[in-house]
């Protein structure tokens, strides 16, 4: 939250995450690319784990919001 407050130009902020299996056992930690490799990572798919991101609502609305399939 502090990073988003300090950097108004920041639209989306992601983080690393840790896999957890169905029994609650912790798995590997996945770290995701950061700039400058982010531009290349976007060519291959979304490099963000959606549950770990924070983004500005205005940017999502400006981009057309979520598809209706995902209310």
Order of alpha helices (4+ residues) and beta strands (2+ residues): alpha-beta-beta-beta-alpha-beta-alpha
